Amino acid sequence: MEHISCTSNADINKINYISEIKEQRTKIKKNFNDMDLENATAKNEIESAVNAIIQECNLLISKLESI
């Protein structure tokens, strides 16, 4: 008997989008952690920006998951 998938193209696209956002979020965190920032002010400013981007990624993931 052939298995019929109930996964629509929209669901597959959503899964792919979520996966891509998670991957980029991980890369952003890693890139920040790999930076050798000696200037505390610059580090704090960049860290704030990175945290804001990560929050946006998390929000977008949550929105996509709720659809």
N, C-alpha and C positions, 0 to 999 in steps of 0.2 A: 504494500500500500504506500502510495506517495504521500509525503508529509507536505501539507499546505501551510505556508508561512502566513502569519497574521500581521507581520510587520510591514507597514506601508512605507513608501518612499519618503514621506514626510518624517516618519519616526526614524528612519535610517539617517536622513539629513540632520535631524536634531541630535542624534547620538554622535554623528561626525562633528558637528559644530561644538558640542560640549567637550568632546575629546580634544579637539584642536585648542579650545580656550584653556583647558586644563594643562595641555602641553606648553602653551605659551606662558601661562602663569608660572609654571615650574621653571622655565628658562629665564624669566624675568627675575625670580628669586635667586637663582643660581648666579646669574650675571652680577647682581648686586653683591652677593656674598663673595664673589671672586674679585671684586674691585679692591684695589689697594689704596684706600683713601686716608691720607694722613691729616687732611684738614677737617676738623670736627664739624665746622659749619657746613661745608660742602656735603659731608657724609649725612648730616641730619636732613639737609634739604633734599638730597637724592633719596634718602630712606623714606621721607614723607611722600615723595612722588611715587615711589615704588609701592608703598602701602596703599596709596589711593588707587593705583592701577590694579593691584591685587583685589581690593574691595570691589572695584567695578567688574572685574572678572567673576568674582564670587556672585555678585548680584545678577549678572547676565546668565550665569550657569543656573542659578535658582529660578530665574524667569523662564528659561528654556525647559527646565525640568517640570515646571508647573503647567506647561501647555499640554 
